[in-house]
Amino acid sequence: MIIYPAMDLMGGRPVRLRQGQFEESTFYHEAPAAALARFAAAGASWAHIVDLDGTRVGEPVQHDLIGKLARAGDLKLQVAGGIRSTDHVARLFDAGVERAVVGSLCVTRPDLVAAMLDSFGPDRITLALDVRVENGTPLVATHGWQAASGISLWDVAARFPEARHLLLTDIGKDGMLQGPNEALYEQAVEQLPHLAIQASGGISSLGDIADLPTDGVIVGKALWEGRIAPEELFA
């Protein structure tokens, strides 16, 4: 399993949101570069970076900072936030980013996502699907969780048979530190065997990670608030 320490950036500062709400944000004082170096020293090989400013406006905003973090070479970076075109993806790769993450486009512009997978290769594109589980069915939400697509996780994933990476978030768990939705991830691993799935949302302890069947896991708030020590996590 690959463990991805997560760092959300707003105005160049690390921040965590509760339930994806910008008005419920907590800023942290550690500089982004110092945080990534600390995770690398503890044994991490990847980091998941989200440009929250980019998410808000619909295009990458903190490109220069993310480029500096990528060029520092401490960790391989998987980057999300405001990616809406092949040019956005190309610029990230030119800056040294290893993987680009596309979310809402999987619902609104599946043709464009398919083109990205074809142009850049499936190993360099991560699909990000955020779901709310309703009556046992994981339904995909878009646009920063504000819009309900009414389309199931399974139907959206079926549009991209060539994809290899999926970041799957249970919105109800994100930022709550109440443990992940293990049943969702077990079902996803079973139904989507061609995808390397990254679990996201609710991680609060090492025990939460040990029980997950996924290929990767995103760990954010628990790291930033000291509930999990990096040295223990990456050991």
SESELUM-453889 format. One record per residue: z, x, y of N, C-alpha, C in turn; residue number from 1; residue in one letter. Coordinates in steps of 0.1 Angstrom, whole numbers, plus 5000, padded with zeros to 4 digits. Layout:
<rs>
n_w:n_u:n_v:ca_w:ca_u:ca_v:c_w:c_u:c_v:n:res
Z:X:Y:Z:X:Y:Z:X:Y:NUM:A
...
</rs>
This chain:
<rs>
n_w:n_u:n_v:ca_w:ca_u:ca_v:c_w:c_u:c_v:n:res
5000:5008:4988:5000:5000:5000:5000:5009:5013:1:M
4992:5005:5022:4992:5012:5035:5000:5004:5045:2:I
5010:5011:5051:5019:5005:5061:5014:5008:5075:3:I
5011:4998:5082:5005:5000:5096:5016:4996:5106:4:Y
5022:5006:5113:5031:5003:5124:5023:4997:5135:5:P
5028:4986:5140:5020:4979:5151:5026:4982:5164:6:A
5016:4983:5174:5020:4985:5188:5011:4976:5196:7:M
5017:4966:5203:5010:4958:5212:5011:4964:5226:8:D
5001:4964:5234:5001:4970:5247:4997:4960:5258:9:L
5006:4960:5268:5003:4952:5280:5006:4960:5292:10:M
4995:4962:5300:4997:4971:5312:5001:4985:5308:11:G
4996:4989:5297:4999:5003:5292:5013:5005:5286:12:G
5020:4994:5284:5034:4995:5279:5035:4988:5266:13:R
5043:4993:5256:5045:4986:5244:5053:4973:5246:14:P
5049:4963:5240:5055:4950:5241:5054:4942:5228:15:V
5063:4933:5226:5062:4924:5215:5064:4910:5220:16:R
5055:4901:5214:5056:4887:5218:5063:4879:5207:17:L
5069:4868:5210:5074:4859:5201:5065:4847:5199:18:R
5060:4845:5186:5051:4835:5183:5038:4835:5192:19:Q
5034:4847:5196:5022:4849:5203:5022:4844:5218:20:G
5034:4841:5223:5036:4835:5236:5038:4847:5246:21:Q
5029:4848:5256:5030:4858:5266:5043:4857:5274:22:F
5047:4844:5276:5059:4842:5284:5072:4846:5277:23:E
5071:4849:5264:5082:4853:5256:5080:4867:5251:24:E
5080:4877:5260:5076:4891:5257:5088:4900:5259:25:S
5089:4910:5251:5099:4920:5253:5092:4934:5254:26:T
5095:4941:5265:5089:4954:5267:5098:4965:5262:27:F
5092:4976:5258:5099:4987:5253:5097:4999:5261:28:Y
5106:5008:5262:5105:5019:5272:5098:5031:5267:29:H
5096:5032:5254:5090:5044:5248:5075:5044:5252:30:E
5070:5056:5255:5056:5058:5259:5048:5056:5246:31:A
5036:5050:5247:5027:5047:5235:5024:5060:5227:32:P
5021:5071:5234:5018:5083:5227:5030:5088:5219:33:A
5041:5088:5225:5054:5092:5219:5057:5084:5207:34:A
5055:5071:5208:5058:5062:5196:5049:5065:5185:35:A
5036:5067:5187:5026:5070:5176:5030:5084:5170:36:L
5034:5093:5178:5037:5107:5173:5050:5105:5164:37:A
5059:5097:5168:5071:5094:5161:5068:5088:5147:38:R
5059:5078:5147:5055:5072:5134:5048:5082:5125:39:F
5040:5090:5131:5032:5100:5123:5042:5111:5117:40:A
5052:5115:5125:5061:5124:5120:5070:5119:5109:41:A
5071:5106:5108:5079:5099:5098:5070:5097:5085:42:A
5057:5099:5086:5049:5098:5075:5037:5088:5075:43:G
5036:5081:5087:5025:5071:5088:5012:5078:5088:44:A
5001:5071:5084:4988:5076:5085:4979:5067:5094:45:S
4983:5055:5095:4975:5045:5104:4985:5039:5114:46:W
4979:5033:5124:4986:5024:5133:4977:5012:5137:47:A
4983:5001:5139:4976:4989:5143:4979:4986:5158:48:H
4969:4987:5167:4971:4986:5181:4964:4973:5186:49:I
4971:4966:5195:4966:4954:5200:4966:4955:5216:50:V
4954:4953:5221:4952:4953:5236:4955:4939:5240:51:D
4967:4935:5244:4970:4921:5247:4963:4917:5260:52:L
4962:4927:5269:4954:4923:5282:4940:4919:5278:53:D
4934:4927:5269:4921:4923:5264:4920:4910:5258:54:G
4930:4906:5250:4931:4893:5243:4931:4882:5254:55:T
4938:4885:5265:4939:4874:5275:4925:4872:5282:56:R
4918:4883:5285:4906:4881:5293:4893:4880:5285:57:V
4894:4884:5272:4882:4883:5264:4873:4895:5264:58:G
4879:4906:5268:4871:4919:5267:4882:4930:5267:59:E
4879:4942:5261:4888:4953:5261:4892:4957:5275:60:P
4905:4959:5278:4910:4963:5291:4916:4977:5291:61:V
4923:4980:5280:4930:4993:5280:4923:5003:5272:62:Q
4910:5003:5274:4901:5012:5266:4905:5027:5269:63:H
4907:5031:5281:4910:5045:5284:4922:5050:5277:64:D
4933:5042:5277:4945:5045:5271:4944:5046:5256:65:L
4937:5036:5250:4935:5036:5235:4926:5048:5231:66:I
4917:5052:5239:4909:5064:5237:4917:5076:5236:67:G
4927:5077:5246:4936:5089:5246:4944:5089:5234:68:K
4949:5078:5230:4958:5077:5218:4950:5081:5205:69:L
4937:5076:5205:4929:5080:5193:4926:5095:5193:70:A
4922:5100:5204:4919:5114:5205:4931:5123:5202:71:R
4943:5118:5204:4954:5127:5201:4955:5130:5186:72:A
4949:5122:5178:4948:5125:5164:4960:5124:5155:73:G
4971:5118:5161:4983:5116:5153:4981:5107:5141:74:D
4974:5096:5144:4972:5085:5134:4958:5080:5135:75:L
4953:5074:5124:4940:5066:5124:4944:5053:5131:76:K
4935:5048:5140:4938:5036:5147:4929:5025:5143:77:L
4936:5013:5141:4929:5001:5139:4932:4992:5151:78:Q
4922:4988:5159:4924:4983:5172:4919:4969:5173:79:V
4927:4960:5179:4923:4946:5182:4925:4943:5197:80:A
4919:4932:5201:4922:4927:5214:4909:4926:5223:81:G
4904:4914:5224:4892:4912:5234:4879:4917:5229:82:G
4878:4920:5216:4865:4925:5211:4856:4913:5209:83:I
4845:4913:5216:4836:4902:5216:4821:4905:5214:84:R
4818:4918:5213:4804:4922:5212:4803:4935:5204:85:S
4791:4938:5200:4788:4951:5193:4790:4962:5202:86:T
4788:4960:5215:4790:4971:5224:4805:4974:5225:87:D
4813:4964:5225:4828:4967:5225:4832:4975:5213:88:H
4826:4972:5202:4830:4979:5189:4825:4994:5190:89:V
4812:4995:5195:4806:5009:5196:4814:5017:5205:90:A
4819:5012:5216:4827:5020:5226:4840:5024:5220:91:R
4846:5015:5212:4859:5019:5205:4856:5031:5195:92:L
4846:5030:5188:4843:5040:5178:4840:5053:5185:93:F
4832:5052:5196:4829:5064:5204:4842:5071:5209:94:D
4852:5063:5212:4865:5068:5217:4874:5074:5206:95:A
4870:5072:5194:4877:5078:5183:4885:5068:5174:96:G
4884:5055:5177:4890:5045:5169:4884:5044:5155:97:V
4892:5042:5145:4887:5042:5131:4882:5028:5127:98:E
4889:5018:5131:4885:5004:5127:4887:4995:5138:99:R
4878:4985:5140:4878:4975:5150:4882:4962:5143:100:A
4890:4954:5150:4894:4941:5145:4888:4930:5152:101:V
4882:4920:5145:4876:4908:5151:4883:4896:5145:102:V
4886:4887:5154:4894:4875:5150:4887:4862:5153:103:G
4888:4857:5165:4882:4844:5168:4867:4843:5165:104:S
4860:4854:5167:4846:4855:5164:4842:4850:5150:105:L
4852:4852:5140:4849:4849:5127:4846:4834:5126:106:C
4852:4826:5135:4850:4811:5135:4839:4808:5145:107:V
4839:4814:5157:4830:4809:5168:4816:4816:5167:108:T
4816:4828:5162:4803:4835:5161:4802:4843:5148:109:R
4802:4836:5136:4801:4843:5124:4788:4851:5122:110:P
4777:4847:5129:4765:4855:5129:4767:4869:5135:111:D
4775:4870:5146:4778:4882:5153:4787:4891:5144:112:L
4797:4885:5138:4805:4893:5129:4797:4899:5117:113:V
4789:4891:5112:4780:4896:5101:4771:4907:5105:114:A
4767:4907:5118:4759:4918:5123:4767:4930:5125:115:A
4780:4928:5129:4789:4940:5131:4791:4947:5117:116:M
4793:4938:5107:4796:4944:5094:4784:4952:5089:117:L
4772:4946:5092:4759:4953:5088:4757:4966:5096:118:D
4759:4965:5109:4756:4977:5118:4766:4988:5116:119:S
4779:4985:5115:4789:4996:5114:4795:4998:5101:120:F
4792:4989:5091:4797:4991:5078:4810:4984:5076:121:G
4812:4977:5064:4824:4969:5062:4837:4977:5062:122:P
4837:4990:5060:4849:4998:5060:4855:5000:5074:123:D
4846:4997:5084:4851:4999:5098:4854:4986:5106:124:R
4852:4975:5099:4855:4962:5106:4866:4955:5098:125:I
4877:4951:5105:4887:4943:5099:4886:4929:5104:126:T
4885:4919:5095:4886:4905:5099:4900:4901:5101:127:L
4903:4894:5112:4917:4890:5115:4917:4875:5115:128:A
4924:4869:5106:4925:4854:5105:4940:4850:5106:129:L
4943:4842:5117:4956:4838:5119:4957:4823:5114:130:D
4967:4820:5106:4967:4807:5100:4980:4799:5102:131:V
4979:4786:5103:4990:4777:5102:4989:4770:5088:132:R
4999:4770:5081:4999:4763:5068:5002:4748:5070:133:V
4993:4739:5067:4995:4725:5069:4992:4718:5055:134:E
5002:4711:5050:5001:4704:5037:4995:4713:5026:135:N
5000:4726:5027:4996:4736:5016:4983:4743:5019:136:G
4976:4739:5030:4963:4745:5033:4964:4754:5045:137:T
4961:4767:5044:4961:4776:5055:4949:4774:5064:138:P
4951:4768:5076:4941:4765:5086:4940:4776:5096:139:L
4928:4780:5100:4926:4791:5109:4928:4787:5123:140:V
4935:4794:5131:4937:4791:5146:4929:4802:5153:141:A
4924:4799:5165:4916:4809:5173:4922:4810:5187:142:T
4916:4819:5195:4919:4821:5209:4934:4822:5211:143:H
4939:4833:5205:4953:4836:5207:4962:4825:5202:144:G
4958:4819:5191:4966:4808:5184:4966:4795:5191:145:W
4959:4794:5202:4960:4782:5211:4951:4771:5206:146:Q
4940:4774:5198:4930:4764:5194:4930:4763:5178:147:A
4931:4751:5173:4930:4749:5159:4916:4746:5155:148:A
4911:4754:5146:4897:4753:5142:4895:4741:5132:149:S
4905:4738:5124:4904:4728:5114:4897:4733:5101:150:G
4894:4746:5101:4887:4752:5090:4897:4760:5082:151:I
4896:4760:5069:4906:4767:5060:4903:4782:5060:152:S
4913:4789:5057:4911:4804:5054:4900:4807:5044:153:L
4900:4799:5034:4891:4801:5023:4876:4799:5027:154:W
4874:4789:5036:4860:4786:5040:4856:4797:5050:155:D
4865:4801:5059:4861:4812:5068:4858:4825:5061:156:V
4867:4829:5052:4865:4841:5044:4852:4841:5036:157:A
4848:4829:5031:4836:4828:5023:4823:4831:5031:158:A
4824:4831:5045:4812:4834:5053:4809:4849:5053:159:R
4818:4857:5048:4816:4872:5049:4819:4878:5036:160:F
4810:4876:5026:4812:4882:5013:4811:4897:5013:161:P
4805:4903:5023:4804:4917:5024:4816:4924:5030:162:E
4825:4916:5036:4837:4922:5042:4846:4929:5032:163:A
4854:4938:5037:4863:4946:5028:4877:4945:5033:164:R
4880:4942:5046:4893:4942:5051:4896:4929:5058:165:H
4908:4924:5055:4913:4911:5061:4927:4913:5065:166:L
4930:4911:5078:4944:4910:5083:4947:4896:5084:167:L
4957:4892:5076:4961:4878:5075:4975:4875:5081:168:L
4976:4867:5091:4988:4864:5097:4992:4850:5096:169:T
5005:4847:5091:5010:4834:5092:5017:4832:5105:170:D
5011:4824:5114:5016:4822:5127:5031:4818:5128:171:I
5034:4810:5119:5048:4805:5118:5058:4815:5116:172:G
5054:4827:5110:5063:4838:5107:5064:4849:5117:173:K
5053:4850:5125:5051:4861:5134:5062:4862:5144:174:D
5068:4874:5145:5078:4877:5155:5092:4871:5152:175:G
5093:4864:5141:5106:4857:5138:5116:4865:5130:176:M
5111:4875:5123:5120:4884:5115:5127:4876:5104:177:L
5120:4866:5098:5126:4858:5088:5119:4860:5074:178:Q
5112:4870:5073:5105:4873:5060:5091:4867:5060:179:G
5082:4874:5052:5068:4869:5052:5066:4857:5043:180:P
5054:4851:5044:5050:4840:5035:5044:4846:5023:181:N
5053:4849:5013:5048:4855:5001:5038:4847:4993:182:E
5041:4834:4993:5032:4825:4986:5018:4825:4991:183:A
5016:4826:5004:5003:4827:5011:4996:4839:5006:184:L
5003:4850:5006:4996:4863:5003:4993:4864:4988:185:Y
5002:4858:4980:4998:4858:4966:4986:4850:4963:186:E
4985:4838:4970:4973:4830:4968:4960:4837:4974:187:Q
4962:4844:4985:4950:4851:4991:4945:4862:4983:188:A
4955:4870:4977:4951:4881:4968:4943:4876:4956:189:V
4948:4864:4951:4941:4858:4939:4928:4853:4942:190:E
4926:4846:4954:4914:4839:4957:4904:4848:4964:191:Q
4908:4859:4970:4899:4868:4977:4900:4882:4972:192:L
4897:4884:4959:4899:4897:4953:4891:4909:4959:193:P
4880:4905:4966:4871:4915:4971:4876:4921:4984:194:H
4887:4915:4990:4892:4920:5002:4905:4928:5001:195:L
4906:4938:5009:4919:4945:5010:4927:4938:5021:196:A
4937:4931:5017:4944:4922:5026:4956:4929:5032:197:I
4958:4928:5045:4969:4933:5053:4978:4921:5056:198:Q
4990:4921:5052:5000:4910:5055:5006:4913:5068:199:A
5007:4902:5076:5013:4903:5089:5021:4891:5092:200:S
5033:4893:5098:5042:4882:5102:5055:4881:5094:201:G
5066:4883:5101:5079:4880:5095:5086:4892:5088:202:G
5080:4904:5088:5086:4915:5081:5099:4919:5088:203:I
5110:4919:5081:5123:4922:5087:5131:4933:5079:204:S
5127:4936:5067:5134:4946:5059:5125:4953:5049:205:S
5129:4964:5043:5122:4970:5033:5119:4961:5021:206:L
5129:4953:5018:5128:4944:5007:5116:4934:5009:207:G
5113:4930:5021:5102:4921:5024:5089:4928:5020:208:D
5088:4941:5022:5076:4948:5019:5074:4950:5004:209:I
5085:4953:4998:5084:4956:4983:5079:4945:4975:210:A
5081:4933:4980:5077:4921:4972:5063:4916:4975:211:D
5056:4922:4984:5043:4918:4988:5032:4923:4978:212:L
5022:4915:4975:5012:4919:4966:4999:4925:4973:213:P
5000:4926:4986:4988:4930:4994:4986:4945:4994:214:T
4974:4949:4999:4970:4963:5000:4976:4970:5012:215:D
4980:4962:5022:4986:4967:5034:4995:4957:5040:216:G
5003:4962:5050:5013:4954:5057:5014:4959:5071:217:V
5015:4950:5080:5017:4953:5094:5032:4951:5097:218:I
5038:4962:5103:5052:4961:5106:5053:4964:5121:219:V
5058:4954:5129:5059:4955:5143:5074:4954:5148:220:G
5078:4942:5150:5091:4940:5157:5103:4946:5150:221:K
5103:4946:5136:5114:4952:5129:5115:4967:5132:222:A
5103:4974:5134:5103:4988:5137:5108:4990:5152:223:L
5103:4982:5161:5106:4984:5175:5121:4981:5178:224:W
5127:4972:5170:5140:4968:5173:5150:4975:5164:225:E
5145:4985:5156:5154:4993:5148:5160:4987:5136:226:G
5154:4976:5131:5158:4970:5119:5154:4978:5107:227:R
5143:4985:5108:5138:4994:5098:5135:5008:5104:228:I
5141:5018:5098:5139:5032:5104:5125:5037:5099:229:A
5117:5043:5107:5105:5048:5103:5106:5058:5091:230:P
5116:5066:5091:5118:5075:5080:5119:5068:5066:231:E
5126:5057:5067:5128:5049:5054:5115:5042:5051:232:E
5108:5036:5061:5096:5028:5059:5085:5037:5052:233:L
5083:5048:5057:5071:5056:5053:5075:5066:5041:234:F
5088:5066:5038:5091:5074:5026:5085:5068:5013:235:A
</rs>
